[in-house]
Amino acid sequence: QVQLVESGGGLVQPGGSLNLSCTASESVFGVNIMGWYRQAPGKQRELVADILGGGTKRINYADSVKGRFTISRDNVKRTVFLQMHNLKPEDTAVYYCNLNIPSSENFWGRGTQVTVSS
């Protein structure tokens, strides 16, 4: 069972920046996707960004974060990062790290709170 541990959440003013990181407890070989989802109160969990492991490192972003957020991963450190800039109040949510092994298993972190407020 892979454990995912997130860090880096907190309180920031609108227009500010935060960096999130998530480290997996063990290496995963083969095709896998690491990503970030978020869930605001009263709303469904939604994809923020994900990145495919391997040479292509194909990346997807939600339209709402394009141009403001950047996802990256370090396979040696088993870590995925999310750099968030120009944060808006509507970015307030619990951010969850996800590791997906297609047609196999899906792992979630416990989540880290991001609050954007003045």
C-alpha positions as protocol buffer text, in pm:
chain_id: "A"
residue {
  index: 1
  type: GLN
  ca { x: 0 y: 0 z: 0 }
}
residue {
  index: 2
  type: VAL
  ca { x: 157 y: 326 z: -114 }
}
residue {
  index: 3
  type: GLN
  ca { x: 129 y: 614 z: 131 }
}
residue {
  index: 4
  type: LEU
  ca { x: 113 y: 971 z: 1 }
}
residue {
  index: 5
  type: VAL
  ca { x: 209 y: 1258 z: 230 }
}
residue {
  index: 6
  type: GLU
  ca { x: 127 y: 1615 z: 130 }
}
residue {
  index: 7
  type: SER
  ca { x: 280 y: 1933 z: 266 }
}
residue {
  index: 8
  type: GLY
  ca { x: 282 y: 2304 z: 194 }
}
residue {
  index: 9
  type: GLY
  ca { x: -75 y: 2419 z: 245 }
}
residue {
  index: 10
  type: GLY
  ca { x: -169 y: 2725 z: 443 }
}
residue {
  index: 11
  type: LEU
  ca { x: -326 y: 3068 z: 442 }
}
residue {
  index: 12
  type: VAL
  ca { x: -233 y: 3320 z: 176 }
}
residue {
  index: 13
  type: GLN
  ca { x: -372 y: 3650 z: 57 }
}
residue {
  index: 14
  type: PRO
  ca { x: -526 y: 3685 z: -290 }
}
residue {
  index: 15
  type: GLY
  ca { x: -253 y: 3721 z: -548 }
}
residue {
  index: 16
  type: GLY
  ca { x: -9 y: 3527 z: -335 }
}
residue {
  index: 17
  type: SER
  ca { x: 172 y: 3200 z: -396 }
}
residue {
  index: 18
  type: LEU
  ca { x: 201 y: 2860 z: -232 }
}
residue {
  index: 19
  type: ASN
  ca { x: 395 y: 2547 z: -315 }
}
residue {
  index: 20
  type: LEU
  ca { x: 259 y: 2201 z: -243 }
}
residue {
  index: 21
  type: SER
  ca { x: 455 y: 1879 z: -243 }
}
residue {
  index: 22
  type: CYS
  ca { x: 359 y: 1515 z: -211 }
}
residue {
  index: 23
  type: THR
  ca { x: 594 y: 1225 z: -153 }
}
residue {
  index: 24
  type: ALA
  ca { x: 513 y: 860 z: -208 }
}
residue {
  index: 25
  type: SER
  ca { x: 635 y: 603 z: 44 }
}
residue {
  index: 26
  type: GLU
  ca { x: 775 y: 377 z: -225 }
}
residue {
  index: 27
  type: SER
  ca { x: 867 y: 385 z: -589 }
}
residue {
  index: 28
  type: VAL
  ca { x: 609 y: 283 z: -845 }
}
residue {
  index: 29
  type: PHE
  ca { x: 734 y: 123 z: -1162 }
}
residue {
  index: 30
  type: GLY
  ca { x: 558 y: 130 z: -1492 }
}
residue {
  index: 31
  type: VAL
  ca { x: 299 y: 373 z: -1618 }
}
residue {
  index: 32
  type: ASN
  ca { x: 159 y: 593 z: -1346 }
}
residue {
  index: 33
  type: ILE
  ca { x: 3 y: 935 z: -1310 }
}
residue {
  index: 34
  type: MET
  ca { x: 56 y: 1166 z: -1014 }
}
residue {
  index: 35
  type: GLY
  ca { x: -172 y: 1458 z: -967 }
}
residue {
  index: 36
  type: TRP
  ca { x: -351 y: 1706 z: -747 }
}
residue {
  index: 37
  type: TYR
  ca { x: -723 y: 1728 z: -687 }
}
residue {
  index: 38
  type: ARG
  ca { x: -913 y: 1970 z: -470 }
}
residue {
  index: 39
  type: GLN
  ca { x: -1242 y: 1979 z: -291 }
}
residue {
  index: 40
  type: ALA
  ca { x: -1410 y: 2294 z: -170 }
}
residue {
  index: 41
  type: PRO
  ca { x: -1691 y: 2286 z: 88 }
}
residue {
  index: 42
  type: GLY
  ca { x: -2014 y: 2168 z: -70 }
}
residue {
  index: 43
  type: LYS
  ca { x: -1848 y: 2082 z: -400 }
}
residue {
  index: 44
  type: GLN
  ca { x: -1724 y: 1768 z: -568 }
}
residue {
  index: 45
  type: ARG
  ca { x: -1358 y: 1680 z: -580 }
}
residue {
  index: 46
  type: GLU
  ca { x: -1206 y: 1805 z: -903 }
}
residue {
  index: 47
  type: LEU
  ca { x: -883 y: 1757 z: -1092 }
}
residue {
  index: 48
  type: VAL
  ca { x: -639 y: 2045 z: -1063 }
}
residue {
  index: 49
  type: ALA
  ca { x: -346 y: 1902 z: -1257 }
}
residue {
  index: 50
  type: ASP
  ca { x: -181 y: 1570 z: -1327 }
}
residue {
  index: 51
  type: ILE
  ca { x: 142 y: 1451 z: -1482 }
}
residue {
  index: 52
  type: LEU
  ca { x: 227 y: 1122 z: -1644 }
}
residue {
  index: 53
  type: GLY
  ca { x: 546 y: 950 z: -1533 }
}
residue {
  index: 54
  type: GLY
  ca { x: 803 y: 853 z: -1788 }
}
residue {
  index: 55
  type: GLY
  ca { x: 967 y: 1026 z: -2077 }
}
residue {
  index: 56
  type: THR
  ca { x: 667 y: 1219 z: -2206 }
}
residue {
  index: 57
  type: LYS
  ca { x: 554 y: 1364 z: -1871 }
}
residue {
  index: 58
  type: ARG
  ca { x: 224 y: 1456 z: -2036 }
}
residue {
  index: 59
  type: ILE
  ca { x: 47 y: 1720 z: -1826 }
}
residue {
  index: 60
  type: ASN
  ca { x: -318 y: 1816 z: -1782 }
}
residue {
  index: 61
  type: TYR
  ca { x: -448 y: 2130 z: -1612 }
}
residue {
  index: 62
  type: ALA
  ca { x: -796 y: 2236 z: -1517 }
}
residue {
  index: 63
  type: ASP
  ca { x: -895 y: 2540 z: -1721 }
}
residue {
  index: 64
  type: SER
  ca { x: -937 y: 2740 z: -1401 }
}
residue {
  index: 65
  type: VAL
  ca { x: -569 y: 2708 z: -1309 }
}
residue {
  index: 66
  type: LYS
  ca { x: -398 y: 2725 z: -1648 }
}
residue {
  index: 67
  type: GLY
  ca { x: -130 y: 2991 z: -1651 }
}
residue {
  index: 68
  type: ARG
  ca { x: -125 y: 3015 z: -1271 }
}
residue {
  index: 69
  type: PHE
  ca { x: -33 y: 2666 z: -1149 }
}
residue {
  index: 70
  type: THR
  ca { x: 259 y: 2446 z: -1250 }
}
residue {
  index: 71
  type: ILE
  ca { x: 287 y: 2075 z: -1178 }
}
residue {
  index: 72
  type: SER
  ca { x: 612 y: 1884 z: -1187 }
}
residue {
  index: 73
  type: ARG
  ca { x: 753 y: 1559 z: -1054 }
}
residue {
  index: 74
  type: ASP
  ca { x: 1083 y: 1414 z: -942 }
}
residue {
  index: 75
  type: ASN
  ca { x: 1074 y: 1039 z: -988 }
}
residue {
  index: 76
  type: VAL
  ca { x: 1396 y: 984 z: -796 }
}
residue {
  index: 77
  type: LYS
  ca { x: 1248 y: 1157 z: -492 }
}
residue {
  index: 78
  type: ARG
  ca { x: 903 y: 1001 z: -559 }
}
residue {
  index: 79
  type: THR
  ca { x: 758 y: 1351 z: -527 }
}
residue {
  index: 80
  type: VAL
  ca { x: 508 y: 1561 z: -717 }
}
residue {
  index: 81
  type: PHE
  ca { x: 499 y: 1938 z: -680 }
}
residue {
  index: 82
  type: LEU
  ca { x: 235 y: 2202 z: -741 }
}
residue {
  index: 83
  type: GLN
  ca { x: 344 y: 2563 z: -767 }
}
residue {
  index: 84
  type: MET
  ca { x: 46 y: 2796 z: -729 }
}
residue {
  index: 85
  type: HIS
  ca { x: 68 y: 3162 z: -821 }
}
residue {
  index: 86
  type: ASN
  ca { x: -183 y: 3447 z: -836 }
}
residue {
  index: 87
  type: LEU
  ca { x: -408 y: 3259 z: -599 }
}
residue {
  index: 88
  type: LYS
  ca { x: -775 y: 3353 z: -585 }
}
residue {
  index: 89
  type: PRO
  ca { x: -1036 y: 3303 z: -312 }
}
residue {
  index: 90
  type: GLU
  ca { x: -1202 y: 3042 z: -533 }
}
residue {
  index: 91
  type: ASP
  ca { x: -884 y: 2832 z: -507 }
}
residue {
  index: 92
  type: THR
  ca { x: -967 y: 2773 z: -141 }
}
residue {
  index: 93
  type: ALA
  ca { x: -1006 y: 2399 z: -88 }
}
residue {
  index: 94
  type: VAL
  ca { x: -850 y: 2088 z: 54 }
}
residue {
  index: 95
  type: TYR
  ca { x: -588 y: 1974 z: -194 }
}
residue {
  index: 96
  type: TYR
  ca { x: -535 y: 1599 z: -231 }
}
residue {
  index: 97
  type: CYS
  ca { x: -243 y: 1420 z: -386 }
}
residue {
  index: 98
  type: ASN
  ca { x: -328 y: 1126 z: -610 }
}
residue {
  index: 99
  type: LEU
  ca { x: -128 y: 838 z: -755 }
}
residue {
  index: 100
  type: ASN
  ca { x: -303 y: 643 z: -1025 }
}
residue {
  index: 101
  type: ILE
  ca { x: -179 y: 321 z: -1178 }
}
residue {
  index: 102
  type: PRO
  ca { x: -405 y: 274 z: -1481 }
}
residue {
  index: 103
  type: SER
  ca { x: -628 y: -33 z: -1464 }
}
residue {
  index: 104
  type: SER
  ca { x: -477 y: -120 z: -1129 }
}
residue {
  index: 105
  type: GLU
  ca { x: -473 y: 92 z: -817 }
}
residue {
  index: 106
  type: ASN
  ca { x: -552 y: 445 z: -706 }
}
residue {
  index: 107
  type: PHE
  ca { x: -402 y: 608 z: -396 }
}
residue {
  index: 108
  type: TRP
  ca { x: -491 y: 928 z: -213 }
}
residue {
  index: 109
  type: GLY
  ca { x: -317 y: 1147 z: 39 }
}
residue {
  index: 110
  type: ARG
  ca { x: -499 y: 1283 z: 342 }
}
residue {
  index: 111
  type: GLY
  ca { x: -516 y: 1633 z: 199 }
}
residue {
  index: 112
  type: THR
  ca { x: -377 y: 1974 z: 286 }
}
residue {
  index: 113
  type: GLN
  ca { x: -584 y: 2288 z: 336 }
}
residue {
  index: 114
  type: VAL
  ca { x: -526 y: 2589 z: 112 }
}
residue {
  index: 115
  type: THR
  ca { x: -708 y: 2906 z: 213 }
}
residue {
  index: 116
  type: VAL
  ca { x: -695 y: 3222 z: 6 }
}
residue {
  index: 117
  type: SER
  ca { x: -832 y: 3515 z: 199 }
}
residue {
  index: 118
  type: SER
  ca { x: -752 y: 3872 z: 288 }
}
